Amino acid sequence: MQRVFTDQDMAHEPFLTLACGRVAVYSARCPDRDGANEDAASVLAIDSERGVLAVADGVGGQAGGENAAEIALRCLKQAVTRTQRSETSLRGAILDACESANHAVMDLGIGAATTLAIAEIAGPTLRPYHVGDSAILVVGQRGKVKLQTISHSPVGYAVESGLIAEHEAMHHDERHLISNAVGAPDMRIEIGSPLRLAPRDTVLLATDGLFDNLAIGEIVDAIRTKPLSVVAEHLAGRVGERMREPAEGEPSKPDDVTFILFRLATPSRGASRPQDGAQ
């Protein structure tokens, strides 16, 4: 099973099975905007133990953002498919895909660019890769943040260094600026260390449409214990409400929004199929 979602405006979140786990995908265009959804997502199965998840966000305000996001995920799909027919490592395939996408987007010659966040799943192990400010979050059942990628942006680096607090960053005038993208001559790929997932951990990949409207604490509270279907519905509803009906003191930045949720399967007694229950 290999799915690439482009220019989506989903009413419901599709649920898929990947690498001994359960996946929920959601993508919607910016409220009250007629243009295309410049976000994209992909769910790529390799075998029963391995798979790749990815989200991309075509850079808003630049020509061809939608095309750039689609190119990045098509390159990823092609590279991952080749690993099924060769001895190429999955890590090598992902890095090759990022490089190929970077050249392909630059070759458009129209100033297009995209962010990219990728999760490599191999059994219970996750390895993150990202370019730009689409992010990856791993949360345990008790709310512990086990992984949070750092946005490649001036504001992201300022938060990480302690120069500004998260709540200040949510309202910062330059939050939309990024310092790294697919389609840039100096693109760099940040590769995280492998992380072993516990059975009740939740993996989230999302574009900045989610993180610009919901604080990390809100997201953690939403995903740490609820069934995956409830989590997906809650996040989609909450971020849409925040964008359409701003409240005083809360961030409200209308944008395309895309996210993927993943949990390892938790076999029920006497069975071994993925469960969509509280993890």
MARMILO-216246 format. One line per 8 residues: number of its first residue (from 0); for each residue x, y, z of N, C-alpha, C. Coordinates in nm, 3 decimals. Each point is the difference from the previous one (the first is absolute). Example, Ala and Ser with C-alpha at 12.3 -4.5 7.8 and 13.67 -1.06 7.14 Angstrom:
// residues 2
0 = 1.319 -0.569 0.780 -0.089 0.119 0.000 0.090 0.120 0.000 ~ -0.035 0.105 -0.072 0.082 0.119 0.006 -0.077 0.109 0.073
// end
This chain:
// residues 279
0 = 0.084 -0.119 0.000 -0.084 0.119 0.000 0.088 0.124 0.000 ~ -0.017 0.083 -0.102 0.074 0.125 -0.010 -0.097 0.110 -0.044 ~ -0.017 0.099 0.086 -0.096 0.107 -0.028 0.069 0.135 0.010 ~ -0.030 0.086 -0.097 0.045 0.139 0.004 -0.125 0.087 -0.009 ~ -0.015 0.090 0.096 -0.117 0.088 0.007 0.042 0.141 -0.039 ~ -0.056 0.052 -0.109 0.031 0.136 -0.043 -0.130 0.076 -0.024 ~ 0.004 0.132 0.025 -0.113 0.090 -0.019 -0.129 -0.059 0.059 ~ 0.007 -0.042 0.124 -0.114 -0.061 0.068 -0.079 0.103 0.080
8 = -0.129 -0.029 0.017 -0.084 0.077 0.091 -0.092 -0.103 0.066 ~ 0.055 -0.071 0.099 -0.064 -0.118 0.054 -0.112 0.034 0.097 ~ -0.111 -0.071 -0.013 -0.106 0.009 0.098 0.020 -0.103 0.110 ~ 0.067 -0.109 -0.034 0.027 -0.107 0.097 0.144 -0.044 -0.016 ~ 0.057 -0.052 0.107 0.139 -0.043 0.000 0.007 -0.147 -0.042 ~ 0.073 -0.032 -0.108 0.016 -0.141 -0.036 0.093 -0.071 0.099 ~ -0.035 -0.127 0.029 0.083 -0.079 0.091 0.061 -0.114 -0.079 ~ 0.132 -0.017 0.016 0.076 -0.097 -0.076 0.085 -0.084 0.094
16 = 0.045 -0.114 -0.050 0.091 -0.086 0.077 0.139 0.010 -0.061 ~ 0.100 0.016 0.084 0.137 0.014 -0.048 0.097 -0.056 0.102 ~ 0.088 -0.090 -0.045 0.112 -0.047 0.082 -0.043 -0.034 0.143 ~ -0.094 -0.091 0.011 -0.046 -0.045 0.133 -0.062 0.113 0.081 ~ -0.061 0.095 -0.067 -0.060 0.111 0.072 -0.121 0.056 -0.072 ~ -0.056 0.102 0.061 -0.121 0.063 -0.048 0.030 0.146 -0.033 ~ -0.052 0.048 -0.114 0.030 0.134 -0.048 -0.130 0.076 -0.026 ~ -0.002 0.127 0.039 -0.109 0.091 -0.036 0.059 0.118 -0.075
24 = -0.064 0.042 -0.108 0.049 0.110 -0.083 -0.110 0.105 -0.012 ~ 0.040 0.127 0.012 -0.096 0.109 -0.018 0.069 0.113 -0.075 ~ -0.071 0.058 -0.098 0.053 0.115 -0.073 -0.117 0.085 -0.049 ~ 0.010 0.131 0.019 -0.107 0.090 -0.042 0.059 0.134 -0.040 ~ -0.062 0.063 -0.098 0.047 0.131 -0.043 -0.039 0.107 0.100 ~ 0.066 0.111 -0.011 -0.025 0.114 0.088 -0.148 0.041 -0.008 ~ -0.064 0.021 0.116 -0.140 0.042 -0.001 -0.021 0.129 -0.080 ~ -0.108 0.004 -0.074 -0.040 0.120 -0.075 0.101 0.040 -0.106
32 = 0.078 -0.098 -0.049 0.094 0.029 -0.108 -0.034 -0.086 -0.120 ~ 0.000 0.057 -0.119 -0.041 -0.073 -0.119 0.113 -0.079 -0.065 ~ 0.125 0.034 0.032 0.113 -0.065 -0.066 0.019 -0.144 0.042 ~ 0.098 -0.064 -0.063 0.030 -0.140 0.030 0.059 -0.016 0.139 ~ -0.013 -0.119 0.056 0.069 -0.037 0.123 0.146 -0.027 -0.036 ~ 0.092 0.080 0.051 0.141 -0.016 -0.034 0.071 -0.101 0.089 ~ -0.073 -0.061 0.094 0.054 -0.109 0.081 -0.016 -0.133 -0.072 ~ 0.079 -0.099 0.041 -0.014 -0.136 -0.052 0.046 -0.097 0.107
40 = -0.043 -0.125 -0.013 0.037 -0.104 0.097 0.018 -0.132 -0.073 ~ 0.081 -0.088 0.057 0.016 -0.133 -0.059 0.015 -0.106 0.107 ~ -0.055 -0.117 -0.029 0.009 -0.119 0.085 0.051 -0.112 -0.091 ~ 0.123 -0.045 0.024 0.067 -0.093 -0.091 0.039 -0.127 0.075 ~ -0.067 -0.109 -0.030 0.034 -0.129 0.060 0.107 -0.069 -0.083 ~ 0.095 -0.062 0.068 0.105 -0.076 -0.068 -0.023 -0.149 0.021 ~ -0.018 -0.040 0.124 -0.034 -0.137 0.034 -0.073 0.003 0.134 ~ -0.015 -0.115 0.064 -0.079 -0.005 0.123 0.069 0.068 0.118
48 = 0.127 0.033 -0.014 0.074 0.061 0.111 0.046 0.143 -0.029 ~ 0.003 0.039 -0.128 0.060 0.128 -0.034 -0.095 0.086 -0.083 ~ 0.012 0.130 0.023 -0.079 0.095 -0.077 0.053 0.141 0.018 ~ -0.053 0.093 -0.077 0.043 0.140 0.004 -0.124 0.088 0.002 ~ 0.001 0.099 0.089 -0.105 0.102 0.007 0.063 0.135 -0.032 ~ -0.075 0.088 -0.065 0.056 0.131 -0.034 -0.109 0.103 -0.018 ~ 0.033 0.124 0.036 -0.085 0.115 -0.032 0.088 0.107 -0.064 ~ -0.060 0.078 -0.089 0.072 0.108 -0.067 -0.091 0.121 -0.008
56 = 0.059 0.118 0.008 -0.075 0.126 -0.004 0.064 0.091 -0.103 ~ -0.065 0.013 -0.116 0.049 0.093 -0.100 0.005 0.140 0.057 ~ 0.112 0.067 -0.015 0.020 0.129 0.065 -0.100 0.101 -0.051 ~ -0.082 0.053 0.092 -0.104 0.096 -0.036 0.060 0.129 -0.051 ~ -0.067 0.061 -0.096 0.045 0.127 -0.055 0.105 -0.015 -0.107 ~ 0.041 -0.124 -0.029 0.096 -0.022 -0.107 -0.065 -0.084 -0.109 ~ 0.040 0.023 -0.124 -0.062 -0.071 -0.112 0.025 -0.149 0.009 ~ -0.103 -0.076 -0.031 0.018 -0.144 -0.011 0.012 -0.075 0.130
64 = -0.049 0.055 0.112 0.009 -0.070 0.127 -0.066 -0.136 -0.004 ~ -0.116 -0.008 -0.062 -0.070 -0.128 -0.012 0.083 -0.100 -0.080 ~ 0.059 0.047 -0.111 0.084 -0.089 -0.082 0.122 -0.047 0.076 ~ 0.061 0.090 0.077 0.120 -0.036 0.075 -0.030 -0.110 0.101 ~ -0.110 0.013 0.074 -0.036 -0.101 0.098 -0.025 -0.135 -0.067 ~ -0.072 0.003 -0.112 -0.030 -0.125 -0.071 0.127 -0.063 -0.055 ~ 0.090 0.081 -0.054 0.127 -0.053 -0.052 0.078 -0.069 0.111 ~ 0.008 0.063 0.117 0.076 -0.058 0.110 -0.053 -0.137 0.038
72 = -0.131 -0.014 0.007 -0.057 -0.128 0.042 0.002 -0.103 -0.112 ~ -0.008 0.043 -0.124 0.013 -0.095 -0.111 0.143 -0.054 -0.006 ~ 0.098 0.087 0.022 0.140 -0.047 0.002 0.021 -0.099 0.114 ~ -0.062 0.027 0.115 0.012 -0.090 0.113 -0.064 -0.135 -0.032 ~ -0.117 0.002 -0.060 -0.068 -0.126 -0.035 0.085 -0.081 -0.098 ~ 0.056 0.065 -0.101 0.082 -0.072 -0.097 0.122 -0.063 0.065 ~ 0.065 0.076 0.089 0.120 -0.051 0.066 -0.033 -0.116 0.093 ~ -0.109 0.012 0.074 -0.040 -0.108 0.092 -0.039 -0.125 -0.079
80 = -0.069 0.018 -0.113 -0.039 -0.114 -0.084 0.122 -0.074 -0.050 ~ 0.106 0.073 -0.033 0.122 -0.064 -0.050 0.066 -0.087 0.106 ~ -0.018 0.032 0.128 0.061 -0.082 0.105 -0.060 -0.140 0.004 ~ -0.120 -0.015 -0.051 -0.064 -0.131 -0.003 0.059 -0.089 -0.109 ~ 0.074 0.061 -0.093 0.057 -0.076 -0.111 0.153 -0.002 0.002 ~ 0.060 0.058 0.104 0.145 0.007 0.006 0.046 -0.014 0.144 ~ 0.131 0.012 0.019 0.057 -0.010 0.134 0.025 0.138 0.061 ~ -0.056 0.103 -0.060 0.016 0.135 0.053 -0.062 0.010 0.139
88 = 0.071 0.062 0.094 -0.055 0.017 0.134 -0.113 0.102 -0.005 ~ -0.093 -0.013 0.093 -0.111 0.095 0.006 0.052 0.139 0.033 ~ 0.097 0.009 0.088 0.060 0.129 0.033 0.060 0.065 -0.125 ~ 0.074 -0.080 -0.077 0.060 0.052 -0.122 -0.105 0.043 -0.101 ~ -0.108 -0.075 -0.009 -0.107 0.033 -0.094 -0.066 0.133 0.037 ~ -0.021 0.022 0.129 -0.062 0.124 0.045 0.090 0.120 -0.030 ~ 0.127 -0.014 0.029 0.093 0.110 -0.027 0.010 0.027 -0.149 ~ 0.004 -0.107 -0.081 0.003 0.018 -0.146 -0.125 0.071 -0.049
96 = -0.115 -0.035 0.060 -0.126 0.063 -0.040 0.001 0.149 0.030 ~ 0.053 0.036 0.117 0.007 0.142 0.036 0.089 0.077 -0.098 ~ 0.112 -0.059 -0.035 0.090 0.066 -0.094 -0.064 0.011 -0.139 ~ -0.065 -0.108 -0.044 -0.065 0.003 -0.131 -0.110 0.103 -0.004 ~ -0.079 0.006 0.108 -0.108 0.097 0.007 0.055 0.142 -0.002 ~ 0.110 0.022 0.070 0.058 0.134 0.004 0.040 0.046 -0.140 ~ 0.065 -0.088 -0.075 0.041 0.035 -0.136 -0.123 0.020 -0.090 ~ -0.101 -0.087 0.015 -0.118 0.009 -0.085 -0.078 0.128 0.026
104 = -0.010 0.040 0.125 -0.072 0.124 0.032 0.078 0.120 -0.051 ~ 0.132 0.000 0.018 0.080 0.111 -0.051 -0.010 0.009 -0.152 ~ -0.007 -0.118 -0.066 -0.007 -0.002 -0.146 -0.129 0.060 -0.054 ~ -0.103 0.013 0.085 -0.122 0.067 -0.045 0.029 0.144 -0.041 ~ 0.098 0.060 0.067 0.043 0.134 -0.036 -0.100 0.109 0.031 ~ -0.090 -0.024 0.097 -0.103 0.100 0.031 0.003 0.041 0.147 ~ 0.108 -0.034 0.072 0.011 0.038 0.140 -0.083 -0.084 0.094 ~ -0.042 -0.117 -0.045 -0.082 -0.087 0.084 0.085 -0.064 0.111
112 = -0.066 -0.039 0.107 0.069 -0.066 0.111 -0.103 -0.075 0.084 ~ 0.047 -0.088 0.086 -0.089 -0.073 0.090 0.076 -0.045 0.124 ~ -0.071 -0.011 0.110 0.057 -0.066 0.117 -0.025 -0.149 -0.014 ~ 0.064 -0.080 0.086 -0.016 -0.145 -0.009 0.034 -0.062 0.135 ~ -0.088 -0.084 0.050 0.026 -0.075 0.123 -0.030 -0.147 -0.029 ~ 0.096 -0.086 0.035 -0.009 -0.142 -0.034 0.027 -0.084 0.124 ~ -0.081 -0.103 0.020 0.024 -0.097 0.107 0.023 -0.136 -0.063 ~ 0.118 -0.056 0.024 0.033 -0.135 -0.044 -0.039 -0.097 0.112
120 = -0.088 -0.095 -0.030 -0.047 -0.097 0.098 0.059 -0.135 -0.034 ~ 0.071 -0.061 0.095 0.055 -0.134 -0.018 -0.030 -0.079 0.126 ~ -0.108 -0.079 -0.003 -0.045 -0.068 0.121 -0.039 0.105 0.103 ~ 0.052 -0.012 0.122 -0.034 0.100 0.102 0.093 0.121 0.002 ~ 0.085 0.014 -0.103 0.099 0.108 -0.001 -0.038 0.108 -0.100 ~ 0.014 0.123 0.041 -0.026 0.116 -0.085 0.127 0.081 -0.017 ~ 0.024 0.047 -0.122 0.108 0.097 -0.024 -0.060 0.119 -0.073 ~ 0.019 0.123 0.055 -0.056 0.119 -0.064 0.097 0.069 -0.094
128 = -0.055 0.061 -0.104 0.073 0.083 -0.095 -0.086 0.123 -0.023 ~ 0.061 0.119 -0.008 -0.084 0.114 -0.036 0.079 0.114 -0.062 ~ -0.073 0.078 -0.079 0.052 0.120 -0.066 -0.107 0.108 0.018 ~ 0.033 0.110 0.069 -0.097 0.107 0.018 -0.075 -0.010 0.132 ~ -0.125 0.049 0.001 -0.073 0.007 0.126 -0.119 -0.094 0.010 ~ -0.017 -0.093 -0.094 -0.091 -0.111 0.027 0.070 -0.088 0.103 ~ -0.075 -0.048 0.099 0.064 -0.056 0.118 -0.049 -0.141 0.033 ~ 0.080 -0.067 0.084 -0.032 -0.135 0.047 0.000 0.002 0.152
136 = -0.103 -0.061 0.059 -0.017 -0.004 0.144 -0.030 -0.144 0.040 ~ 0.064 -0.049 0.106 -0.031 -0.131 0.056 -0.038 0.019 0.146 ~ -0.118 -0.049 0.037 -0.054 0.021 0.134 -0.035 -0.133 0.063 ~ 0.040 -0.019 0.125 -0.035 -0.120 0.074 -0.138 0.010 0.062 ~ -0.050 -0.112 0.052 -0.135 -0.004 0.055 -0.018 0.097 0.117 ~ 0.106 0.023 0.076 -0.010 0.089 0.115 0.031 0.145 -0.035 ~ 0.014 0.028 -0.128 0.020 0.138 -0.043 0.145 0.041 -0.015 ~ 0.094 -0.093 0.016 0.141 0.035 -0.017 0.030 0.020 -0.148
144 = 0.063 0.114 -0.032 0.042 0.025 -0.137 0.136 -0.068 -0.020 ~ 0.000 -0.107 -0.076 0.122 -0.079 -0.021 0.082 0.050 -0.119 ~ -0.065 0.073 -0.089 0.069 0.058 -0.115 -0.078 0.121 -0.047 ~ 0.072 0.109 -0.024 -0.059 0.118 -0.063 0.107 0.062 -0.088 ~ -0.020 -0.003 -0.130 0.100 0.056 -0.090 0.001 0.152 0.012 ~ 0.114 0.058 -0.030 0.017 0.146 0.007 -0.027 0.060 -0.137 ~ -0.092 0.095 -0.005 -0.032 0.066 -0.127 0.121 0.075 -0.052 ~ 0.025 -0.014 -0.129 0.109 0.072 -0.064 -0.049 0.140 -0.035
152 = -0.001 0.085 0.101 -0.050 0.136 -0.016 0.062 0.087 0.108 ~ 0.009 0.130 -0.021 0.054 0.088 0.105 -0.077 -0.013 0.131 ~ -0.133 -0.006 -0.008 -0.079 -0.012 0.123 0.020 -0.137 0.064 ~ 0.006 -0.105 -0.081 0.022 -0.134 0.054 0.131 -0.010 0.075 ~ 0.106 0.057 -0.055 0.130 -0.003 0.067 -0.002 0.086 0.127 ~ -0.074 0.111 -0.005 -0.008 0.086 0.118 -0.069 -0.071 0.116 ~ -0.106 -0.076 -0.031 -0.069 -0.077 0.104 0.092 -0.107 0.057 ~ 0.069 -0.071 -0.087 0.089 -0.108 0.044 0.113 0.053 0.087
160 = 0.049 0.119 -0.029 0.111 0.056 0.079 -0.048 0.071 0.126 ~ -0.131 0.012 0.017 -0.053 0.063 0.120 -0.012 0.152 -0.009 ~ 0.020 0.056 -0.118 -0.008 0.145 -0.015 -0.143 0.051 0.008 ~ -0.095 -0.082 -0.048 -0.141 0.035 0.013 -0.078 -0.123 0.044 ~ -0.112 0.022 0.067 -0.084 -0.110 0.047 -0.094 -0.046 -0.111 ~ -0.052 -0.122 0.015 -0.088 -0.055 -0.104 -0.122 0.089 -0.022 ~ -0.063 0.050 0.107 -0.120 0.081 -0.018 0.031 0.131 -0.073 ~ 0.122 0.053 0.020 0.040 0.120 -0.075 0.022 -0.034 -0.147
168 = 0.059 -0.116 -0.024 0.028 -0.043 -0.137 -0.129 -0.019 -0.080 ~ -0.107 -0.044 0.068 -0.127 -0.024 -0.069 -0.055 0.129 -0.062 ~ 0.036 0.115 0.057 -0.051 0.128 -0.048 0.108 0.084 -0.069 ~ 0.116 -0.057 -0.023 0.112 0.076 -0.056 -0.026 0.040 -0.145 ~ 0.034 0.122 -0.035 -0.024 0.051 -0.135 0.080 -0.075 -0.106 ~ 0.111 -0.062 0.038 0.086 -0.067 -0.098 -0.010 -0.152 0.010 ~ -0.106 -0.051 0.064 -0.015 -0.145 0.015 -0.008 -0.070 -0.136 ~ -0.050 0.070 -0.101 -0.020 -0.063 -0.131 0.130 -0.016 -0.078
176 = 0.108 0.065 0.043 0.125 -0.008 -0.075 0.072 -0.131 0.027 ~ 0.058 -0.060 -0.104 0.079 -0.122 0.017 0.140 0.023 -0.057 ~ 0.096 -0.078 0.051 0.139 0.017 -0.042 0.054 -0.123 -0.073 ~ -0.089 -0.093 -0.036 0.044 -0.122 -0.068 -0.121 -0.057 -0.074 ~ 0.018 -0.041 -0.126 -0.113 -0.052 -0.077 0.052 -0.085 -0.114 ~ -0.083 -0.096 -0.043 0.026 -0.074 -0.122 -0.027 0.095 -0.116 ~ 0.099 0.017 -0.085 -0.008 0.097 -0.108 0.098 0.113 0.019 ~ 0.085 -0.011 0.103 0.101 0.102 0.028 0.139 -0.057 -0.030
184 = 0.090 0.079 -0.058 0.134 -0.052 -0.031 0.075 -0.050 0.123 ~ -0.028 0.058 0.116 0.071 -0.039 0.122 -0.086 -0.088 0.092 ~ -0.097 -0.071 -0.059 -0.083 -0.089 0.081 0.084 -0.097 0.082 ~ -0.042 -0.022 0.124 0.063 -0.103 0.083 -0.108 -0.089 0.060 ~ 0.033 -0.125 0.020 -0.094 -0.099 0.054 0.042 -0.031 0.143 ~ -0.087 0.026 0.095 0.031 -0.034 0.139 -0.049 -0.142 0.028 ~ 0.091 -0.085 0.046 -0.031 -0.141 0.028 0.009 -0.022 0.150 ~ -0.107 -0.050 0.059 0.001 -0.028 0.143 0.051 -0.139 0.030
192 = 0.028 -0.025 0.127 0.043 -0.132 0.044 -0.119 -0.095 0.001 ~ 0.024 -0.130 -0.017 -0.111 -0.096 0.009 -0.064 0.005 0.138 ~ -0.130 -0.012 0.004 -0.076 0.001 0.125 -0.087 -0.124 0.005 ~ 0.014 -0.077 0.106 -0.083 -0.119 0.016 -0.135 0.041 0.059 ~ -0.106 -0.033 -0.072 -0.134 0.037 0.044 -0.055 -0.102 0.098 ~ -0.063 0.050 0.105 -0.074 -0.086 0.092 -0.138 -0.026 -0.061 ~ -0.066 -0.108 0.043 -0.128 -0.036 -0.062 -0.106 0.110 0.004 ~ 0.004 0.090 0.097 -0.103 0.101 0.012 0.046 0.140 -0.043
200 = 0.116 0.009 -0.062 0.046 0.129 -0.051 -0.082 0.042 -0.122 ~ -0.015 0.130 -0.018 -0.066 0.056 -0.118 0.100 0.084 -0.077 ~ 0.011 -0.025 -0.129 0.086 0.077 -0.089 -0.088 0.097 -0.079 ~ 0.040 0.126 -0.004 -0.071 0.103 -0.076 0.095 0.069 -0.095 ~ -0.034 0.005 -0.127 0.068 0.083 -0.098 -0.101 0.105 -0.045 ~ 0.041 0.126 -0.006 -0.096 0.103 -0.036 0.067 0.120 -0.063 ~ -0.074 0.069 -0.086 0.045 0.126 -0.057 -0.025 0.111 0.102 ~ 0.052 0.119 -0.030 -0.010 0.108 0.098 -0.142 0.050 0.020
208 = -0.093 -0.039 -0.087 -0.139 0.036 0.022 -0.054 -0.052 0.131 ~ 0.052 -0.112 0.047 -0.040 -0.054 0.131 0.074 0.071 0.112 ~ 0.133 0.007 -0.011 0.082 0.052 0.110 -0.012 0.151 0.016 ~ -0.044 0.071 -0.105 -0.019 0.144 0.012 -0.131 0.036 0.070 ~ -0.089 -0.097 0.014 -0.131 0.027 0.058 -0.026 -0.073 0.132 ~ 0.072 -0.106 0.025 -0.015 -0.074 0.125 0.135 -0.011 0.069 ~ 0.003 0.032 0.129 0.124 -0.011 0.077 0.035 -0.147 0.022 ~ 0.127 -0.026 0.024 0.045 -0.137 0.021 -0.077 -0.066 0.114
216 = -0.022 0.073 0.107 -0.075 -0.057 0.113 -0.140 -0.043 -0.039 ~ -0.068 0.080 -0.083 -0.133 -0.036 -0.048 0.005 -0.128 -0.083 ~ 0.100 -0.008 -0.086 0.014 -0.117 -0.087 0.029 -0.124 0.083 ~ 0.090 0.011 0.095 0.034 -0.114 0.087 -0.122 -0.049 0.076 ~ -0.076 0.092 0.057 -0.120 -0.038 0.074 -0.100 -0.073 -0.089 ~ -0.003 0.040 -0.126 -0.098 -0.060 -0.092 0.040 -0.140 -0.043 ~ 0.129 -0.027 -0.012 0.041 -0.126 -0.063 0.050 -0.108 0.095 ~ 0.022 0.032 0.126 0.077 -0.095 0.082 -0.079 -0.125 0.040
224 = -0.130 0.005 0.016 -0.072 -0.118 0.048 -0.121 -0.039 -0.083 ~ -0.052 0.087 -0.081 -0.125 -0.028 -0.071 0.022 -0.096 -0.118 ~ -0.104 -0.070 -0.043 0.010 -0.082 -0.122 0.042 0.086 -0.118 ~ 0.071 -0.060 -0.093 0.056 0.076 -0.112 -0.109 0.071 -0.081 ~ -0.114 -0.065 -0.018 -0.108 0.062 -0.075 -0.051 0.125 0.070 ~ -0.007 -0.005 0.133 -0.045 0.116 0.077 0.103 0.111 -0.005 ~ 0.128 -0.036 0.008 0.108 0.098 -0.008 -0.006 0.075 -0.133 ~ -0.011 -0.074 -0.109 -0.003 0.063 -0.133 -0.118 0.095 -0.014
232 = -0.117 -0.044 0.045 -0.119 0.084 -0.009 0.013 0.124 0.087 ~ 0.057 -0.017 0.121 0.015 0.113 0.091 0.098 0.103 -0.057 ~ 0.116 -0.045 -0.047 0.100 0.094 -0.053 -0.055 0.074 -0.122 ~ -0.065 -0.074 -0.090 -0.054 0.063 -0.120 -0.106 0.105 0.037 ~ -0.087 -0.036 0.091 -0.105 0.094 0.041 0.055 0.120 0.074 ~ 0.096 -0.026 0.091 0.053 0.108 0.083 0.079 0.100 -0.083 ~ 0.083 -0.048 -0.090 0.082 0.093 -0.079 -0.088 0.077 -0.097 ~ -0.103 -0.064 -0.055 -0.091 0.071 -0.088 -0.077 0.109 0.073
240 = -0.044 -0.031 0.122 -0.071 0.098 0.082 0.089 0.117 0.035 ~ 0.126 -0.029 0.036 0.093 0.105 0.037 0.025 0.096 -0.117 ~ 0.006 -0.055 -0.122 0.025 0.085 -0.117 -0.123 0.081 -0.040 ~ -0.118 -0.062 0.015 -0.123 0.069 -0.046 -0.057 0.095 0.105 ~ 0.018 -0.032 0.128 -0.063 0.078 0.107 0.106 0.039 0.105 ~ 0.084 0.097 -0.032 0.107 0.039 0.092 -0.056 0.054 0.131 ~ 0.065 -0.039 0.109 -0.037 0.051 0.133 0.114 0.086 0.052 ~ -0.033 0.095 0.083 0.100 0.092 0.052 0.109 -0.076 0.074
248 = 0.126 0.032 -0.034 0.114 -0.061 0.067 0.044 -0.133 -0.059 ~ -0.079 -0.056 -0.092 0.036 -0.127 -0.063 0.051 0.024 -0.141 ~ 0.094 -0.081 -0.047 0.049 0.016 -0.137 -0.108 -0.037 -0.100 ~ -0.001 0.068 -0.112 -0.093 -0.033 -0.108 0.065 0.039 -0.131 ~ 0.055 -0.100 -0.069 0.073 0.025 -0.125 -0.054 -0.092 -0.107 ~ -0.103 0.045 -0.072 -0.059 -0.084 -0.105 0.106 -0.047 -0.099 ~ -0.002 -0.131 -0.029 0.102 -0.060 -0.086 -0.049 -0.139 -0.038 ~ 0.061 -0.057 -0.104 -0.020 -0.141 -0.026 0.053 -0.078 0.121
256 = -0.061 -0.114 0.030 0.046 -0.079 0.112 -0.004 -0.149 -0.037 ~ 0.108 -0.069 0.033 0.011 -0.142 -0.029 0.070 -0.068 0.115 ~ -0.052 -0.116 0.040 0.071 -0.077 0.103 -0.019 -0.150 -0.022 ~ 0.096 -0.075 0.051 -0.005 -0.146 0.002 0.022 -0.045 0.143 ~ -0.081 -0.093 0.046 0.015 -0.062 0.132 0.033 -0.148 -0.019 ~ 0.090 -0.052 0.084 0.038 -0.141 -0.009 0.015 -0.060 0.139 ~ -0.050 -0.119 0.018 0.024 -0.078 0.121 0.031 -0.144 -0.037 ~ 0.090 -0.060 0.075 0.024 -0.142 -0.017 -0.127 -0.077 0.034
264 = -0.017 -0.114 -0.064 -0.114 -0.085 0.030 0.013 -0.054 0.142 ~ -0.112 -0.008 0.069 -0.005 -0.064 0.131 -0.089 -0.122 -0.012 ~ 0.058 -0.120 -0.012 -0.082 -0.119 -0.022 -0.100 -0.021 0.113 ~ -0.123 -0.027 -0.037 -0.098 -0.038 0.101 0.022 -0.145 0.037 ~ -0.060 -0.043 0.108 0.020 -0.136 0.048 -0.048 -0.098 -0.107 ~ 0.093 -0.086 -0.041 -0.033 -0.101 -0.099 -0.002 0.050 -0.143 ~ 0.049 0.122 -0.021 0.003 0.055 -0.136 0.125 0.082 -0.017 ~ 0.031 0.036 -0.127 0.122 0.076 -0.025 -0.024 0.113 -0.098
272 = -0.124 0.045 -0.013 -0.028 0.107 -0.095 0.014 0.135 0.068 ~ 0.023 0.108 -0.078 0.008 0.133 0.058 -0.130 0.038 0.068 ~ 0.010 0.065 0.115 -0.116 0.045 0.074 -0.012 0.150 -0.005 ~ -0.121 0.051 -0.015 -0.024 0.144 0.004 -0.064 0.036 0.132 ~ 0.056 -0.052 0.108 -0.052 0.028 0.132 0.094 0.093 0.072 ~ -0.033 0.037 0.122 0.086 0.087 0.081 0.133 -0.068 0.022 ~ 0.106 0.074 -0.029 0.135 -0.058 0.010 0.067 0.043 0.129
// end
